[in-house]
Amino acid sequence: MHTLLLAFANSETDPLSSLREEDDKVHIALSERVARNDFRLVREQYATRDKLVTLLQQYQQDLCLFWYSGHAGRDRLETEDGAARSDGLAALLASCPNLKLVGLNGCSTADQVETLLNRGIPIVIATSAPVGDQVAMQFSAAFFNELSKNHRPVREAFDKALDAARVYGCIEVVSRGLDIDDSLDSNTPIWALRYSEKNADLVDNWRLPENVPSIPVNEYLNNVLSLLYEEQLKDTGQEGAPTDIMLKRLPFTISEPIRKLLAPRDNSGQLFYDQPSPDRFRMLLYAYQCLVNLLVFTLMSQLWREKVMGRQLEDIRSFTDDFRGWLFADLREESRRSLWLLLKKLAAIFEAEQIPPFFQALPQALARMEDPDNKISLDFLENQLAIGNTVPPPRATALCDETEQHLAVLLYNFGFLANYSLMSVKDISVLNYMHTPAPDYEHKIVKLQQQMTSLEERPEYADSPLKTAAVLLRCYNNTDDKLYLSPFFIDENAYTRTPKANLRYIAAFDKTNRYFHFRQVSKPEDLLRIEKKQINPLAKIRGETGGENDYYPLIYGQFSAYCEQVFGKKLDEL
């Protein structure tokens, strides 16, 4: 088991009045994690040279952190029975293969750092000048509190501990590296965080070990998909596993993150999400975010259709600020932003204007979310999404099971979405022969659904044209009822005439620089910036275009038309 060794040594002739208090505070900070079997704590309150040698040899294979507090000098630690030479201790510590951090919380221990780093110790915390007893106690207690209770990595915990220690004494941070600044005022207590270049990432990533219990993964997601199949699709005669059928039926923006969560890992070396991890935690929240986004973008698209059809919307003025606040929001916050409040505002507008929503079952589903049991799940997902990027990795891993449960509740309550499909209309050809009374329109369509083979074009004929390069939402039971979701969803490849679909959704619009940011549904880390290309006259003469993003005018034109028709203002005037 991972082991932390804490050694405290006092002096009869020069006692440290705060040492026992430091010992107690550090123990309290670690005790809850010890009780959870995250790690073993070896607490040596009266360290001698013999005890240090014995303990370092006994826990050699398991030791991950060693911390000393007491009197110290440039080349020694003062134990209860005399000076322990730093070169000997460095040799013993270097023989511990899993040791990540050594802390020397005593006076002027910085000269020992180079010896420890050269011996292969990844991270060392030391002081480069005399340090006051009370200040040292506060630094140590704050450091372990941040490491243990707040699950922070070493660098963050170190910085927080410095802030706490500043309350009790003057602290200056020394720049990282092996060299110690000998010109420092000897009366200024200074801690230094040191590490070798190859361990730079470890400083930002290493945390105290956490024992994550073995929990069945995807049990709730598989159960809810099977339950939805039994309730909605069992009598349709479709062949295959219920989970696979449901993934094909759900709109791609929802089924894709769920597919990633369910996909079993192989030896390809790709990133998988089928085990508890921070990546799985984020993908679970992303799946929730995708569900809410689809509902919001559908209602916003329907507003456009209602206005185009001539409906007067009295309550739409109150929605202008909400729309502006969403579209022009800081892109850096998009990954943790929920549109749930926007969904509620839109639903209220539809109810006030007596407009039946495109999703006929949406009002009932929203009403169910007010039930206490369902609201618990909603509140949990909303809270976790808001802080998702700041949750420490061990905590995120531990939250995977609970997050999956609550996501399954939301998916069940909005299970009616399995009755709707998305498709990309890529191009249209007009078939108008001499012998036919009216033209036919051949649409090149990509149906967006989960399948083993790649998505390919297929023709679809109709007596009236669909919109070109648009993402279309249709009901399985009534294909005549359709809704265009562009420009909130776009198929990037529809603009480049590429057969395979590449579905993206709007993340933000930078009004100052006039950039559109679209996130890829399948790869949420893939962010596309669509901007207006500047083409010089010579390039125009040569027939060169603005590059891969030369469809900017189409995107900008659609958003401008939306704002002008729905809000009565152009995009630049919002």
Buried (B, 14 or more C-beta within 10 A) or exposed (E): EBBBBBBBBBEEEEEBEBBBBBBEBBBBBBEEBBEEEBBBBBBBBEBBBEBBBEBBEEBBEBBBBBBBBBBBBEBBBBBBEEBBBBEEBBEBBBBBEBBBBBBBBBBBBBBBBBBBBEBBBBBBBBBBBBBBBBBBBBBBBBBBBBBBEBBBBBBBBBBBBBEBBBEBBEBBEBEBEEEBEEEBEEEBBBBBBBBBEEBBEBBEEBBBBBEBEEEEBBEBBBEBBBBBBEEBBEEEEBEEEBBBBBBBBBBBBBBBBBBBBBEEEEEEEEEBBBBBBBBBBBBBBBBBBBBBBBBBBBBBBBBBBBBEEEEEBEEBEEBBEBBBEBBBBEBEEBBBBBBBEBBEBBBBBBEEBEBEBBBEBBBEBBEBBEEEEBEEBBEBBBEBBBEBBEBBBBBBBBBBBBBBBBBBBBBBBBBBBBBBBBBBBBEBEEEEEEEEEEEBBBBBBBBBBBEEEEBEBEEBEEEEBBBBBBBBBBBEEEEEEBBBBBBBBBBBBBBBEBEEBBBBBBBBBBEEEBBBBBBBBBEBEEBBEBBBBEBEEEEEEEEEEBEEBBBBEBBBEBBBBBBBBBBEEEBEEB
